[in-house]
Amino acid sequence: MEVKLLNVRSSPGSSEPDYLRVHTEPEPFDDTVVLATIERVTDRAKPGEEVTQRIRTLVARRPMPADAVLTFAMSYAARKHIPVVYADADAGAAA
């Protein structure tokens, strides 16, 4: 399955009902890794109700090599048939 990687800041919002969000931040004590958070976001709509978002955290502030963050997210998305991965500009630059 083809997975699109998009920058969070350049994308005004998601039209996809199922996507991954990738956030990274510097690890304060080790400059060889970043702290990665990867979330799966799904939109749900029951008949007669508004759409609600369900956010499931897959990885929370886990130290990872910068190049491994997007590799992991993209392979997970392909395996689970998730069409889009939104990443922070820092995550895209780091990987």
C-alpha positions as CSV (number, residue, x, y, z in Angstrom):
1,M,0.0,0.0,0.0
2,E,1.2,3.5,-0.8
3,V,1.4,5.8,2.2
4,K,1.6,9.6,1.8
5,L,4.0,11.5,4.1
6,L,2.8,15.1,4.7
7,N,4.1,17.9,6.8
8,V,1.7,18.9,9.6
9,R,2.4,22.6,9.2
10,S,1.7,22.7,5.5
11,S,-1.4,20.6,5.7
12,P,-4.5,22.6,6.8
13,G,-6.3,19.5,8.1
14,S,-7.0,15.9,7.3
15,S,-9.7,14.7,5.0
16,E,-8.7,11.2,5.8
17,P,-10.8,9.3,8.5
18,D,-7.7,7.3,9.5
19,Y,-4.1,8.7,9.8
20,L,-1.0,8.7,11.9
21,R,0.5,11.8,13.6
22,V,4.2,11.9,14.3
23,H,5.7,14.4,16.8
24,T,9.4,14.6,17.8
25,E,11.3,16.6,20.3
26,P,15.0,16.7,21.2
27,E,16.2,14.4,23.9
28,P,17.8,16.7,26.5
29,F,20.5,14.4,27.6
30,D,21.4,12.5,24.4
31,D,21.7,14.3,21.0
32,T,21.9,11.0,19.1
33,V,18.1,10.3,19.6
34,V,14.8,12.2,19.7
35,L,11.7,11.6,21.8
36,A,9.1,10.3,19.4
37,T,5.3,10.3,19.9
38,I,3.2,8.5,17.3
39,E,-0.6,8.6,17.4
40,R,-3.3,6.9,15.3
41,V,-6.3,9.2,14.7
42,T,-9.6,7.8,13.5
43,D,-12.8,9.6,12.9
44,R,-16.0,7.9,14.0
45,A,-19.6,8.9,13.2
46,K,-22.6,7.1,14.6
47,P,-25.9,7.7,12.8
48,G,-27.4,11.0,14.0
49,E,-24.3,12.0,15.9
50,E,-21.4,14.3,15.2
51,V,-18.0,12.9,14.1
52,T,-15.7,12.3,17.0
53,Q,-12.0,11.6,16.8
54,R,-10.4,8.7,18.6
55,I,-6.7,9.1,19.3
56,R,-4.7,6.1,20.2
57,T,-1.1,6.6,21.3
58,L,1.2,4.0,19.8
59,V,4.5,5.4,21.0
60,A,4.8,8.1,23.8
61,R,8.0,10.1,24.1
62,R,10.1,7.1,23.3
63,P,13.8,7.7,22.6
64,M,14.5,6.6,19.1
65,P,17.2,7.4,16.5
66,A,15.9,10.2,14.3
67,D,16.0,8.2,11.1
68,A,14.0,5.4,12.7
69,V,11.0,7.5,13.6
70,L,9.5,7.9,10.2
71,T,10.6,4.5,9.0
72,F,8.6,2.9,11.9
73,A,5.6,5.2,11.2
74,M,5.6,4.5,7.5
75,S,5.9,0.8,7.8
76,Y,3.2,0.6,10.5
77,A,0.9,2.7,8.3
78,A,1.5,0.4,5.3
79,R,0.9,-2.7,7.3
80,K,-2.3,-1.4,8.8
81,H,-3.6,0.2,5.5
82,I,-3.4,3.8,6.9
83,P,-3.1,6.1,3.9
84,V,-1.4,9.2,5.4
85,V,1.3,10.0,7.9
86,Y,1.4,13.6,9.2
87,A,4.8,14.5,10.6
88,D,6.2,17.6,12.4
89,A,8.7,19.5,10.3
90,D,11.3,18.5,12.8
91,A,10.5,14.8,12.3
92,G,10.8,15.2,8.5
93,A,14.0,17.0,8.8
94,A,15.4,14.6,11.3
95,A,14.7,11.5,9.2
